[in-house]
Amino acid sequence: MTTVTVLAIIEPDLKPAPPLSKVMNERLSRFATELQDSLTKELIENRNCEDLVIYISYNSKYAVRWKIVNDVPSAVESEVARQCAKLGFIIWKGSEIYNFKSRE
């Protein structure tokens, strides 16, 4: 069984007005929970991967982006990409600050 963790990362440099910020942060947390629940159901029988950790955040244009931050089999990565695309999320490109896979 795969343990799925989806973390909503609140970027300190993206600061909309306080009321909007609260709504956006709540929305991002809800998206994280929904994605985690969905992937847990999809990957329940997967024995090739013990843990899956995904970060989601807003980019500078307030689109939701995602990134897998641990090593997983390509089949799991493909399933995450499919689920995120279905939700309209984009792949997280750029900074390696949160990417622990690159620190080997």
C-alpha positions as CSV (number, residue, x, y, z in Angstrom):
1,M,0.0,0.0,0.0
2,T,1.3,3.4,-0.9
3,T,1.1,6.2,1.7
4,V,0.2,9.4,-0.2
5,T,1.0,12.8,1.3
6,V,0.1,16.0,-0.5
7,L,1.3,19.3,1.0
8,A,0.0,22.7,0.2
9,I,3.0,25.0,0.1
10,I,2.2,28.7,0.8
11,E,4.7,30.8,-1.1
12,P,5.8,33.8,1.0
13,D,6.5,36.0,-2.1
14,L,2.9,35.6,-3.4
15,K,0.9,38.0,-1.3
16,P,-2.6,38.9,-2.6
17,A,-4.8,41.1,-0.4
18,P,-5.6,39.4,3.0
19,P,-9.2,38.4,2.3
20,L,-8.2,36.9,-1.0
21,S,-5.1,35.3,0.5
22,K,-7.3,33.4,3.1
23,V,-9.6,32.1,0.4
24,M,-6.7,31.0,-1.8
25,N,-4.9,29.2,1.0
26,E,-8.1,27.4,2.0
27,R,-8.7,26.5,-1.6
28,L,-5.1,25.2,-1.9
29,S,-5.5,23.1,1.3
30,R,-8.8,21.7,0.0
31,F,-7.1,20.8,-3.4
32,A,-4.3,19.0,-1.4
33,T,-6.8,16.9,0.5
34,E,-8.8,16.0,-2.6
35,L,-5.7,15.0,-4.5
36,Q,-4.4,13.0,-1.6
37,D,-7.8,11.1,-1.3
38,S,-8.0,10.5,-5.0
39,L,-4.5,9.2,-5.3
40,T,-4.8,7.0,-2.2
41,K,-7.8,5.3,-3.9
42,E,-6.0,4.9,-7.2
43,L,-2.7,3.6,-5.7
44,I,-4.2,1.3,-2.9
45,E,-2.9,-1.8,-4.6
46,N,0.5,-0.5,-5.7
47,R,3.2,-2.5,-4.0
48,N,6.1,-0.8,-5.9
49,C,6.0,2.4,-3.9
50,E,5.7,2.8,-0.2
51,D,5.5,6.6,0.0
52,L,4.5,9.4,-2.4
53,V,5.0,13.0,-1.4
54,I,3.6,15.8,-3.6
55,Y,3.9,19.5,-3.1
56,I,1.2,21.8,-4.6
57,S,1.4,25.6,-4.7
58,Y,0.4,28.6,-6.8
59,N,2.6,30.0,-9.4
60,S,3.0,33.7,-10.1
61,K,-0.2,33.7,-12.2
62,Y,-2.2,31.8,-9.5
63,A,-2.4,28.5,-11.3
64,V,-2.0,25.4,-9.2
65,R,1.2,23.6,-9.8
66,W,2.5,20.3,-8.5
67,K,5.7,18.4,-8.0
68,I,6.6,14.9,-6.7
69,V,9.5,15.3,-4.3
70,N,10.6,11.8,-3.6
71,D,11.7,8.9,-5.8
72,V,8.7,6.9,-7.2
73,P,8.3,4.4,-10.1
74,S,7.4,5.9,-13.4
75,A,3.9,4.2,-13.3
76,V,3.1,6.2,-10.1
77,E,4.5,9.4,-11.6
78,S,2.3,8.9,-14.7
79,E,-0.8,8.4,-12.5
80,V,0.0,11.6,-10.6
81,A,0.4,13.5,-13.8
82,R,-2.9,12.1,-15.1
83,Q,-4.8,13.0,-12.0
84,C,-3.2,16.5,-11.8
85,A,-3.9,17.2,-15.5
86,K,-7.5,16.1,-15.0
87,L,-7.8,18.7,-12.2
88,G,-6.1,21.4,-14.3
89,F,-2.9,21.6,-12.3
90,I,0.4,22.3,-14.1
91,I,3.8,20.7,-13.5
92,W,6.0,22.7,-11.1
93,K,9.0,23.9,-13.1
94,G,11.9,26.0,-11.9
95,S,13.5,26.2,-8.5
96,E,15.0,23.0,-7.0
97,I,14.6,24.3,-3.5
98,Y,11.9,21.8,-2.5
99,N,13.1,19.0,-4.7
100,F,14.9,16.5,-2.5
101,K,15.4,14.1,-5.4
102,S,18.1,16.4,-6.8
103,R,20.2,16.3,-3.6
104,E,21.7,12.9,-4.1
